[in-house]
């Protein structure tokens, strides 16, 4: 068993870990909205205006900071005016991208804003650049955020909403290099400038406009945006039409044709998955380095508004619905991402896991027949880590004993840590990615002494363990007893394949 030594200077506060790194994403895709968040007003399930209340209650426990909607690829074929007014008069459209299914538009702008209010989350709306017009997007912003009197304000009021909403985050399209219009970086940069210009700040509502960014490691895309959307060189000032640039990165250890099975996998598959997940560190660094050349003052934010595992769909389900199970392995992918996000808190301002309910690496799975709701292992990582939201990051210096595994031509470090401080409480997250070997971590807490200590652990008999309606708590957090106070700080035992959080009040 390895013993890892690490130092945390608890009195040297680093950049704040934005709560928005714990953001979410809900697309009109498969059963995320319909049959997930939204069951309709006539459902037997307790609901508020059709929004499923047990889903809301479970998610409220995560302190979801923001929710991205309506896509994804769907965003660039969504026409918001189809989703307002009396439901029986809303036109049906075809969701060509996801399963070619009919979309009745019953979940539209008002329903999304009501969902955000129920969740206590801030809305992040992705506008349609690919197949929409500048006027359509500009009108949507006016409809949502303007007060007083104007054509869009009148329309909103006629639809039952007197006061404007607050909409802090606005996406200028999605994946413009692919489903969002198959554009070149130059084409998109020009479009983003135009669309961004007419997304106005109305009254006190200040939009944080996010330009649709690169696919994984396409640094040239980021560079084109940074070059064209601002003034060149060191004198770069963030332009009014863009406050952030996004990128997307999914953990896919297989190929696009055969991504790998969500539950039937071996130890080698597990390590390959962890290597792919850890790659997000290199990608954030790469995009941030490009941004630093044009924006050394770090005024423009980097947003990872789609991340997570992407497996082959569950057998027997619609391939266009992206429904997948979620095991302890997915939980470790999430905990590893968060350690990396915390380390990049100076540039990474927002991240959104894909997607909240019933799609890809979800928090919640609902059974289409029994309607039972299951919390996934990934849900528990979000819940156990929520104390990091808006806390000051603390640097973790790993001194010795870091265990690793050779995975093909890569080396995977199998213990990962991050820490933060809020008032007098230090929260340390620790992941042991090793399938078989336990590890001990000796934490030297400098600049403070641990008083009262509490710890929780998420683990299971196997990395393949997952929750179902029959076994909803097969992977669930429990109290972790194997944490001891030492002269220097704390000793934490990490069983194989486990995620542990330690909360210490400074004495
Ligand atoms: O999250 C599923 C899809 O993945 C999104 O719609 C798209 O943006 C990405 O390719």
Boltz pocket constraint, residues with backbone or C-beta under 6 A from the ligand:
constraints:
  - pocket:
      binder: B
      contacts: [[A, 27], [A, 71], [A, 72], [A, 73], [A, 74], [A, 174], [A, 175], [A, 306], [A, 354], [A, 355], [A, 360]]
      max_distance: 6.0
